[in-house]
């Protein structure tokens, strides 16, 4: 009889032990598969939500008086637009900032109404990340206007609006935000530069910090050192409320994952090992007979380790299927913003199909060695 045939017969004979081992491993794999898929979904959701919270880094000319900046919402000083290009060339996966947008903001009067005019550049992101640019994209010949401007000027989406000597099409449905955006006209950077007579100028670079550190970890010092080494002519303003919210959300998720996965693995290993020990105890007579018939220790160990590998493989297949189903079924309600990105992972499935049998065999190793160490004469004498 081959060793695998022997293993299958033993599984069929001791169904309860095999069933409990299979259930324990399946539960562990289900939790691991689901938690990994949920962690990926949570990472995407966190990135999207915190990205939509807005930029938390503002780089302004070093001459700017911060009192004036905080009062008006923009710097009265300008810098060359090439400053943005210099910073964008340093974007890699190793820098502590991303999503760069250059802007030119000035107060402006249109038809007797005092407003803000903001010109926005395209968004620069680190190469190879494929990230969607933040904010809205302004098409050529169009502008986005705030709700107060729309109300005062009696404008709606699709209407023409004259700004300076040019006519633009209103591209958005103005919605009240309760922020200075309600009195702002957003245009393409080159259009705003032309209207304001400031060709080739910007007065701010907005970005997101990627450190995900809370205020007590002093991310501002790191950011100022890194950005200052590239652009010594700017000063860095860090909006800590937004940055802290983003950092705390990500750190909470990482702490939960650091506790859940090791706990599941330890519990699964203890469960499998305990059942393997009970299996060895129940098979003492069989082991003694096999040893008396001349079967070597390798054969005996192979029976226990082979059973663990077989059950581990079946449990992996069941656990991956069940864990994936749980995430696909309930994930969209947990992560509504990025629900379309939730999908099964073939890479994770293959990893678990390989790792689970190895994990089960490792958990069964000590019981298997106990079986090999049994003295057949002593075992048969006891029975």
QUIMO-V952047 format. One record per backbone hydrogen bond with DSSP energy under -0.5 kcal/mol. NH is the residue of the N-H (numbers start at 0). CO is the residue of the C=O. Records with the same first field share a line. If there is no record, write none. Layout:
NH->CO + CO
//
This chain:
5->1
6->2
7->3
8->4
9->5
10->6
11->7
12->8
13->9
14->12
17->13
18->14
19->15
20->16
21->17
22->18
23->19
24->20
25->21
26->22
27->23
28->24
29->25
30->26
31->27
32->28
33->29
34->30
35->31
36->32
37->33
38->34
39->35
40->36
41->37
42->38
43->39
44->40
45->41
46->42
47->43
48->44
49->45
50->46
51->47
52->48
53->50
55->206
56->206
57->236
58->204
59->57 + 234
61->232
63->60
65->63
68->64
69->65
70->66
71->67
72->68
78->201
80->199
82->79
83->80
84->80
85->81
86->82
87->83
88->84
89->86
90->87
94->91
97->207
99->123
100->205
101->121
102->203
103->118
105->116
107->114
109->112
112->109
113->111
114->107 + 112
115->182
116->105
117->115 + 184
118->103
119->186
120->101
123->99
124->122
126->90
128->125
137->135
138->136
141->138
142->168
143->185
145->183
147->181
148->181
149->145
150->146
151->147
152->148
153->149
154->149
157->169
158->155
160->167
162->160 + 165
165->162
167->160
168->140
169->158
170->142 + 168
173->171
181->178
182->179
183->180
184->115
185->143 + 183
186->117 + 184
188->119
191->187
192->188
193->189
194->190
195->191
196->192
197->192
200->197
201->78
202->102
203->102
204->58
205->100
206->56
207->97
209->95
210->95
216->213
217->214
221->217
222->218
223->219
224->220
225->221
226->222
227->223
228->224
229->225 + 226
230->226
233->230
234->59
236->57 + 234
237->235
238->55 + 236
239->237
242->238
243->239
244->240
245->241
246->242
247->243
248->244
249->245
250->246
251->247
252->248
253->249
254->250
255->251
256->252
257->253
258->254 + 255
259->255
260->256
262->258
263->259
264->260
265->261
266->262
267->263
268->264
269->265
270->266
271->267
272->268
273->269
274->270
275->271
276->272
277->273
278->274
279->275
280->276
281->277
282->278
283->280
286->282
287->283
288->284
289->285
290->286
291->287
292->288
293->290
294->289
299->295
300->296
301->297
302->298
303->299
304->300
305->301
306->302
307->303
308->304
309->305
310->306
311->307
312->308
313->309
314->310
315->311
316->312
317->313
318->314
319->315
320->316
321->317
322->318
323->319
324->320
325->321
326->322
327->323
328->324
329->325
330->326
332->329
333->329 + 330
334->330
338->335
340->337
341->338
345->343
348->344
349->345
350->346
351->347
352->348
353->349
354->350
355->351
357->353
358->354
359->355
360->356
361->357
362->358
363->359
364->361
367->363
368->364
369->365
370->366
371->367
372->368
373->370
375->373
378->374
379->375
380->376
381->377
382->378
//
